[in-house]
Amino acid sequence: MTVPGRLSDPYASDGGSANLADILERVLDKGIVIAGDIRINLLDIELLTIKLRLIVASLDKAKEMGIDWWEDDPALSGAARRRELSRENEQLQARIAELESRHDDSRDAHAEVVRDE
Amino acid sequence: MNEALWYVYAVVRPFEGAPPDGVRGLDGGPPRLIVHRGLCAAASPVPAGEFDAAPLRAHLEDLDWLAATARAHQAVVAALSSVTCAIPLRLATVCRGTGGVRRLLDSGRARFVPALERLDGRVEWGVKVYAEASAPEPAPRAKPASGREYLRRRLGQRQAREDTWRQAGALSRSLRRTLSGHAEAERLHRPQSARISGQAGENVLNAAYLVPRERSAEFVALAERHGSRVAGVRVEVTGPWAPYSFAGGVDADGGGADGPDGSR
């Protein structure tokens, strides 16, 4: 427990006691982003963090009270969030279209030659 | 040949000794230190069934998995930063084999080296301000006698709440001024939802400060003293953290940050 050079502190942040929100906001959004060999589309993580952000309450109230210093964070400004949502919407629509066309393809395949994509 | 996957937590300078006893990585054992050309990656072998691209993508959407992984990641980073300067990588940075870890150190070298120099001897402190929900009127024992009485009660509650918010906002501003003068850098994070943090009250300010380690006690005392002034407003200090909020610097991964279309 006592490691030389360790700052003695009552605010242990070493995992056990730190609150999950504090940890997530750091390990998901901060730190150095560098691609390893396992490429996860950043978008996947972004969607997840957006979901976490949607759970973040009290923004409207804070804005109403003039407490809005995170407004320059593009992830939080209203315009950026709307853009995010419309992008997600477009992606979902594209995905649906793709699934529908596959469905059609597979129906056609019964009658015709199997088409490989 | 199917190489093992390695999860990289952080980059440090090669250092004397070992990570503190008792720290466990994702594999349940102490993190391994992979040294390469003057840099050192702290990493653990992880199962492909969990960390190869497809399962990883699925797991990232699983809040329980995410929470456990995030805590393990943070535990290793915190342990390292108690003995040396640790530059945390983002969650789920995974390489193929120790060769992959060395390639990562090479490809990130231009960012790791300056970050290690800039952040050596510094820690991050989190400072949050909460507006405590004014204790709800002791549940109206008597039903409001009239509609007007009901409205008056509601209005009173609302005004009390807004006063607290106003005070929390004012305190946040003065706190930021004071603390900025005692820190090397400041970053503002979005306020947290009580639903995730489990904290009482509404989070009004969520800031991080980069502070020389030896001036930490002074910084924390300052924050806490400043915070104890106003009723209904609470200041919470967390740390010391590894300098997560300051590791990326201004050039944090040029791609992706502004959205895929690059527009702002």
Interface residues (C-beta under 8 A of the other chain):
Chain A: V3 P4 G5 R6 L7 D9 Y11 S13 D14 G15 G16 A18 N19 L20 A21 D22 I23 L24 E25 R26 V27 L28 K30 G31 I32 V33 I34 A35 G36 D37 I38 R39 I40 N41 L42 L43 D44 I45 E46 L48 L52 R53 I55 V56 A57 S58 L59 K61 A62 M65 G66 I67 W69 W70 D73 P74 A75 L76 A80 R83 E84 R87
Chain B: L5 V8 V11 P20 F51 D52 A53 L56 R57 L60 E61 L66 A67 A70 R71 A72 H73 Q74 A75 A78 A79 S82 V83 I87 P88 L89 R90 L91 A92 T93 V94 C95 R96 G100 R103 L104 S107 G108 R111 F112 A115 V123 G126 E162 W165 R166 A168 G169 S172 L188 H189 R190 P191 Q192 S193 A194 R195 I196 S197 G198 Q199 E202 N203 V204 L205 R213 S216 V220 V237 T238 G239 P240 W241 Y244 S245 A247 G248 A252 D253 G255 G256 D258 G259 P260 S263 R264
